[in-house]
Amino acid sequence: MTSQPHFSFDGSQIPFRPGQSVGAALTAAGVRSWRSTRRGGRPRGLFCGIGVCFDCLVVVDGRPNERACLRLAEPGMEVSTQEGTGHGDLEV
């Protein structure tokens, strides 16, 4: 029996199928929100699913502003919730 690949999301292991986006894998795992807005801290997740909007931004391997709907999941990647712009140390 072959083990399904997985990536880390905020410390949890998220399984995915080869060719699946980070956003699709998170949604399949029951995660509906993985970003908060810059103003108001409102939760966001998948909206358009095709890379037009920017609601699904996540931090991937330390790099902020990755669109979860476009980024293919890879074994061992570290994905985390993005707060606001993803550049907390630069915000005023």
C-alpha positions in Angstrom: 0.0 0.0 0.0 1.4 3.4 -1.0 1.3 6.2 1.4 -0.3 9.5 0.2 2.2 12.5 0.1 1.6 15.3 2.5 2.7 18.8 3.4 2.7 20.7 6.7 0.0 23.4 7.3 0.3 25.3 10.6 1.8 22.1 12.2 -0.8 19.7 10.8 -0.1 17.2 8.0 -2.3 17.7 5.0 -2.5 14.8 2.5 -2.8 15.5 -1.2 -3.0 13.8 -4.6 -0.2 14.4 -7.2 -1.1 17.4 -9.3 -3.4 18.9 -6.6 -3.1 22.5 -5.6 -2.4 23.6 -2.0 -5.8 25.2 -1.9 -7.6 22.1 -3.2 -5.8 19.9 -0.6 -6.6 22.3 2.2 -10.2 22.4 1.2 -10.4 18.6 0.9 -8.9 18.3 4.4 -11.7 20.6 5.7 -9.7 23.8 6.1 -11.8 26.6 4.8 -9.7 29.7 5.8 -6.0 30.3 5.8 -5.5 34.0 5.5 -6.8 37.0 7.4 -7.3 40.4 5.8 -5.0 43.3 6.4 -7.8 45.4 7.8 -10.2 43.8 10.2 -8.5 40.4 10.3 -11.4 38.8 8.4 -10.9 35.1 7.3 -10.2 34.2 3.7 -9.7 31.0 1.7 -10.6 29.9 -1.8 -12.8 32.3 -3.7 -12.2 32.2 -7.5 -10.0 29.1 -7.5 -8.3 30.2 -10.7 -5.7 32.9 -9.6 -7.7 36.0 -10.4 -8.4 37.2 -6.9 -5.9 37.1 -4.0 -8.1 35.7 -1.2 -6.2 32.4 -1.0 -2.7 33.7 -0.1 -0.5 31.6 2.1 3.1 31.5 3.2 5.0 28.6 1.5 8.5 27.7 2.8 8.8 31.2 4.3 7.7 33.0 1.2 4.5 35.0 1.6 1.8 35.9 -0.9 1.7 32.5 -2.7 -1.8 31.8 -4.2 -2.9 28.5 -2.8 -5.1 27.9 -5.8 -2.2 28.0 -8.2 0.6 26.5 -6.2 1.0 22.8 -6.6 1.3 20.8 -3.4 4.7 19.2 -3.0 5.8 16.6 -0.4 7.4 18.2 2.7 6.6 21.8 1.9 5.8 24.0 4.9 2.6 26.0 4.4 1.3 28.5 6.9 -1.6 30.9 7.4 -0.8 34.4 6.1 -1.7 37.4 8.3 -2.5 40.5 6.3 0.2 41.3 3.7 2.5 38.6 4.9 5.2 41.2 5.7 4.3 41.8 9.4 7.8 43.2 10.1 7.3 45.9 7.4 3.7 47.0 8.4 3.2 50.3 10.1 
